[in-house]
Amino acid sequence: MSKIKPIVSKTPESLALALGLSPVEAEQWQLQHVLVKKLKDIARSRKLTHAAIAALAGTSRTRVTAILNEDLEHVSTDLLVRILASLGYRVSVSVRRAEAA
């Protein structure tokens, strides 16, 4: 049986490259993960249940559970923004020119 060599990535960019994501997919992935991290912090600090978050956001508890477990395969950035807004937070986006490769 052959050994599987782990890949270690020290930055989100190198992880996206290792996963074979395009630059556009990598940016979307990074944005979603920043939003999920903030959502997890809010849920933890306010001691909110998945059901409470779902009720406030108008989505299902199952979907909230998947999001908080970082299963974002069928989750839009819009939904993450809507959930954060339902908890009383405003999402602010910064746009800047990408560095030349």
Secondary structure, 3 states (H helix, E strand, C coil): CCCCCCCCCCCHHHHHHHCCCCHHHHHHHHHHHHHHHHHHHHHHHHCCCHHHHHHHHCCCHHHHHHHHCCCCCCCCHHHHHHHHHHCCCCCCCCCCCCCCC
